Amino acid sequence: MTRIDYKKVPPHVDYALPELGRSLQQALVPLCAWGTENVEAVRGVMERRAT
């Protein structure tokens, strides 16, 4: 991760992922889409486990 501190008041800092971190997006985007599409089913499973 790169970090740029502009040494200002109030603080101003920028963060950026390196190429390796950005490449993880290729795996996370489909996982997030799956979660969005299946949120109700997952919620039902979690509710049944809680009882």
SESE-290333 format. One line per 3 residues: number of its first residue (from 1); their letters; for each residue x negated, y, z negated of N, C-alpha, C, O. Coordinates in nm, 3 decimals. Layout:
# SESE-290333
NUM> A> X Y Z X Y Z X Y Z X Y Z; ... .
END
This chain:
# SESE-290333
1> MTR> -0.085 -0.116 0.000 0.000 0.000 0.000 -0.090 0.122 0.000 -0.189 0.129 -0.072; -0.053 0.218 0.081 -0.126 0.343 0.079 -0.048 0.444 -0.005 0.076 0.443 -0.006; -0.120 0.530 -0.073 -0.058 0.630 -0.159 -0.128 0.763 -0.133 -0.251 0.772 -0.140 .
4> IDY> -0.049 0.864 -0.102 -0.103 0.997 -0.083 -0.045 1.088 -0.191 0.076 1.110 -0.197; -0.132 1.140 -0.276 -0.091 1.231 -0.384 -0.129 1.372 -0.340 -0.247 1.402 -0.320; -0.030 1.457 -0.326 -0.054 1.592 -0.277 -0.095 1.689 -0.387 -0.117 1.808 -0.361 .
7> KKV> -0.107 1.639 -0.511 -0.153 1.720 -0.625 -0.075 1.851 -0.636 -0.133 1.959 -0.649; 0.057 1.840 -0.631 0.144 1.957 -0.642 0.229 1.947 -0.766 0.245 1.839 -0.823; 0.283 2.058 -0.807 0.381 2.064 -0.914 0.505 2.128 -0.855 0.497 2.241 -0.807 .
10> PPH> 0.620 2.060 -0.857 0.642 1.924 -0.905 0.569 1.822 -0.818 0.534 1.850 -0.703; 0.546 1.703 -0.874 0.469 1.601 -0.802 0.529 1.566 -0.667 0.652 1.561 -0.652; 0.445 1.542 -0.572 0.485 1.496 -0.440 0.388 1.386 -0.399 0.268 1.409 -0.383 .
13> VDY> 0.442 1.265 -0.383 0.360 1.150 -0.348 0.431 1.072 -0.237 0.552 1.051 -0.243; 0.356 1.031 -0.137 0.409 0.947 -0.030 0.349 0.807 -0.043 0.231 0.792 -0.073; 0.431 0.707 -0.021 0.385 0.568 -0.022 0.415 0.507 0.114 0.514 0.543 0.178 .
16> ALP> 0.333 0.416 0.159 0.357 0.346 0.285 0.304 0.204 0.275 0.199 0.180 0.215; 0.377 0.111 0.333 0.331 -0.027 0.336 0.229 -0.047 0.448 0.241 0.013 0.554; 0.131 -0.131 0.423 0.039 -0.164 0.532 0.109 -0.259 0.631 0.222 -0.301 0.608 .
19> ELG> 0.041 -0.291 0.738 0.099 -0.377 0.842 0.148 -0.510 0.785 0.255 -0.557 0.824; 0.073 -0.570 0.692 0.115 -0.697 0.633 0.249 -0.682 0.562 0.337 -0.767 0.575; 0.265 -0.575 0.487 0.392 -0.550 0.418 0.506 -0.525 0.515 0.617 -0.574 0.496 .
22> RSL> 0.478 -0.448 0.621 0.582 -0.421 0.721 0.622 -0.548 0.794 0.737 -0.562 0.836; 0.529 -0.641 0.810 0.564 -0.766 0.879 0.663 -0.849 0.799 0.734 -0.932 0.856; 0.670 -0.827 0.669 0.767 -0.899 0.586 0.910 -0.860 0.622 1.003 -0.936 0.597 .
25> QQA> 0.927 -0.743 0.679 1.060 -0.697 0.719 1.127 -0.797 0.813 1.248 -0.816 0.808; 1.048 -0.860 0.898 1.103 -0.957 0.993 1.173 -1.073 0.921 1.268 -1.131 0.974; 1.127 -1.106 0.801 1.191 -1.212 0.723 1.305 -1.157 0.638 1.405 -1.226 0.619 .
28> LVP> 1.292 -1.036 0.587 1.390 -0.980 0.495 1.519 -0.933 0.563 1.626 -0.945 0.504; 1.510 -0.881 0.683 1.630 -0.830 0.750 1.735 -0.941 0.769 1.851 -0.919 0.735; 1.699 -1.059 0.820 1.800 -1.165 0.831 1.852 -1.211 0.695 1.969 -1.245 0.681 .
31> LCA> 1.765 -1.213 0.594 1.808 -1.253 0.460 1.910 -1.154 0.405 2.011 -1.195 0.347; 1.886 -1.026 0.424 1.982 -0.925 0.379 2.114 -0.935 0.455 2.222 -0.920 0.397; 2.105 -0.961 0.583 2.227 -0.977 0.663 2.308 -1.097 0.613 2.430 -1.090 0.604 .
34> WGT> 2.238 -1.206 0.582 2.306 -1.324 0.530 2.377 -1.289 0.399 2.491 -1.328 0.378; 2.309 -1.216 0.312 2.368 -1.177 0.185 2.492 -1.092 0.203 2.592 -1.112 0.134; 2.487 -0.998 0.295 2.602 -0.913 0.322 2.719 -0.995 0.375 2.833 -0.974 0.335 .
37> ENV> 2.691 -1.088 0.464 2.796 -1.170 0.523 2.856 -1.269 0.424 2.971 -1.310 0.440; 2.781 -1.309 0.323 2.826 -1.413 0.231 2.844 -1.365 0.088 2.851 -1.447 -0.004; 2.854 -1.235 0.068 2.861 -1.181 -0.068 2.980 -1.236 -0.146 2.966 -1.266 -0.265 .
40> EAV> 3.094 -1.251 -0.084 3.212 -1.301 -0.157 3.194 -1.447 -0.197 3.230 -1.484 -0.309; 3.140 -1.529 -0.110 3.117 -1.670 -0.144 3.015 -1.682 -0.257 3.033 -1.763 -0.348; 2.911 -1.603 -0.251 2.809 -1.606 -0.357 2.868 -1.558 -0.488 2.840 -1.616 -0.594 .
43> RGV> 2.949 -1.454 -0.483 3.015 -1.404 -0.604 3.102 -1.513 -0.666 3.103 -1.529 -0.788; 3.175 -1.587 -0.584 3.260 -1.695 -0.634 3.177 -1.803 -0.702 3.216 -1.853 -0.808; 3.066 -1.840 -0.644 2.978 -1.940 -0.705 2.929 -1.890 -0.840 2.929 -1.965 -0.938 .
46> MER> 2.886 -1.765 -0.847 2.833 -1.710 -0.972 2.942 -1.704 -1.079 2.915 -1.730 -1.196; 3.063 -1.670 -1.040 3.174 -1.665 -1.135 3.205 -1.805 -1.189 3.230 -1.820 -1.309; 3.203 -1.906 -1.103 3.230 -2.043 -1.149 3.121 -2.092 -1.243 3.149 -2.165 -1.338 .
49> RAT> 2.998 -2.053 -1.218 2.887 -2.093 -1.306 2.896 -2.028 -1.443 2.850 -2.084 -1.542; 2.955 -1.910 -1.449 2.963 -1.835 -1.575 3.068 -1.892 -1.669 3.069 -1.859 -1.788; 3.156 -1.977 -1.618 3.264 -2.030 -1.703 3.229 -2.168 -1.755 3.308 -2.227 -1.828 .
END
